[in-house]
Amino acid sequence: MSPSLWQIALVLIPLAIPFILIWYRIGEFAYMAKCTKYEEMEFEFNCDYLSLFKLIIGNYFIIGLTLGFGLPIVQTRKFRFFCKYIKVHGSADFDAIRQSTEERDKLGEGLADAFDIGNF
């Protein structure tokens, strides 16, 4: 007896969903990078399908085999992956970003005033 169409679909659809989601994530990351701007800087995310697939599969194996203790390794892998595939075009004036020169309390009394704690 040959399988019917719905039986074939029942097997193939769950297998296809991860591949569709990876394709979607690549488009999502590319869109977020394209829409992110700072002064004259623009960002671009160029990643191929196989690279993201290998990252995700590898991360699942690391998490599974280490029972979750490999999470810092997974986070480092993700960070390195995005640093590798995000390109920055343009420049920004980083000298304009400065720390305030206003004199502040060194012991946190400003925080106590903000919460109106009063004197203890």
Contacts in CASP RR format, 6 or more apart in sequence:
PFRMAT RR
TARGET T0000
AUTHOR 0000-0000-0000
METHOD contacts of the structure
MODEL  1
MSPSLWQIALVLIPLAIPFILIWYRIGEFAYMAKCTKYEEMEFEFNCDYL
SLFKLIIGNYFIIGLTLGFGLPIVQTRKFRFFCKYIKVHGSADFDAIRQS
TEERDKLGEGLADAFDIGNF
19 53 0 8 1.000
22 49 0 8 1.000
22 52 0 8 1.000
22 53 0 8 1.000
22 56 0 8 1.000
23 49 0 8 1.000
25 52 0 8 1.000
26 45 0 8 1.000
26 47 0 8 1.000
26 49 0 8 1.000
26 52 0 8 1.000
29 45 0 8 1.000
29 47 0 8 1.000
29 82 0 8 1.000
30 44 0 8 1.000
30 45 0 8 1.000
30 46 0 8 1.000
30 47 0 8 1.000
32 45 0 8 1.000
33 43 0 8 1.000
33 44 0 8 1.000
33 45 0 8 1.000
33 86 0 8 1.000
34 42 0 8 1.000
34 43 0 8 1.000
34 44 0 8 1.000
34 45 0 8 1.000
36 42 0 8 1.000
36 43 0 8 1.000
37 43 0 8 1.000
38 92 0 8 1.000
39 91 0 8 1.000
39 92 0 8 1.000
39 93 0 8 1.000
40 90 0 8 1.000
40 91 0 8 1.000
40 92 0 8 1.000
41 88 0 8 1.000
41 89 0 8 1.000
41 90 0 8 1.000
41 91 0 8 1.000
41 92 0 8 1.000
42 88 0 8 1.000
42 89 0 8 1.000
42 90 0 8 1.000
43 86 0 8 1.000
43 87 0 8 1.000
43 88 0 8 1.000
43 89 0 8 1.000
44 86 0 8 1.000
44 87 0 8 1.000
44 88 0 8 1.000
44 89 0 8 1.000
45 82 0 8 1.000
45 85 0 8 1.000
45 86 0 8 1.000
45 87 0 8 1.000
46 85 0 8 1.000
46 87 0 8 1.000
47 85 0 8 1.000
51 81 0 8 1.000
51 85 0 8 1.000
52 81 0 8 1.000
55 77 0 8 1.000
55 78 0 8 1.000
55 81 0 8 1.000
58 77 0 8 1.000
59 74 0 8 1.000
59 77 0 8 1.000
59 78 0 8 1.000
62 70 0 8 1.000
62 73 0 8 1.000
62 74 0 8 1.000
62 77 0 8 1.000
63 70 0 8 1.000
63 71 0 8 1.000
63 74 0 8 1.000
66 73 0 8 1.000
104 110 0 8 1.000
112 118 0 8 1.000
END
